[in-house]
Amino acid sequence: MENQRLLRTSMDDIVFDGRNKNYGAFQLRKLYDKHMSKAMITGMLFFLLVVTSPQIIRMIKGFLPNTKDALEMKEVTLAEPPPIDPKKPPPPPPPKVDPPPIKDQIKFVPPVVKKDEEVKEEEPPPPTVEEIKDKEIATETKKGDESGVDASLAEPDAPPAPVLEEAKDEEPFTYVEQMPTFPDGTEAMYKYIYAQIKYPAIARENGISGQVIVQFVVSKDGDIQKAKVVRGIGGGCNEEALRVVNGMPKWKAGKHNGRAVPVTFTLPIKFVLQ
């Protein structure tokens, strides 16, 4: 009998025989097999779900409609308009509708306070309340129709033609993206200048030499304009430098943002006695 009881007794009962079974350790060991079984089953189910998820996704996509196949491109050909019959006369213009008559208008200018000596006797006095009772206030007196409408409700007259203002000269730039240049470059410019310069006799007799700085504007067409001497040395050298600069051929105009613009250019010219 003792052997049969031992066979039916679990390992936990043998371990905790004669000990306090109300202690938590006995309950934990008693439920250990059940918890392990649940954990194993849950882990296996999660592993199977991860492994089979691609197949499940493909199956779900198979049930969804394919939007790419649902869209179809169709070419719609519109019918040509009916041919115009050249013999058919054009429709008549709409009838002209005359504007409604305008009410009587009476001039009413707000009073202005002036000195006694500035008051002119010939100015008519402002209208009374009775005079403006059935009339429209305006800047001048006009005869109208008693059954007419206010001038403000009538269609306005065609606006006057715009007055074209004269094109103003564009202010010259000081520095642009592409500065103006002499034809064939800077070296050709100085060759031209020193070939054209004639040393003034007064400057030569008095031993005057130095540098004359000339400032001018290269227009958008390449012309030399508004030439002036910024710093001179006298003896006729200033006038000679201006003469040579004003006689130069057309330059290549400066450009800013892709368009030709006038540019202010400063040019030093040396006068050296030989």
Secondary structure, DSSP 8 states (H G I E B T S, - for coil): -HHHHHHHS-HHHHHTTTS-TTSHHHHHHHSHHHHHHHHHHHHHHHHHHHHHHHHHHHHHHHHS--HHHH---------------TTS-------------B--EEE--------GGG--TTS-----TTTTTTSEEESS-B---TT-B-TTTS------------------BSS-SB--B-TT-HHHHHHHHHHH----HHHHHTT--EEEEEEEEE-TTS-EEEEEEEE---TTHHHHHHHHHHT----B-EEETTEEE-EEEEEEEEE---
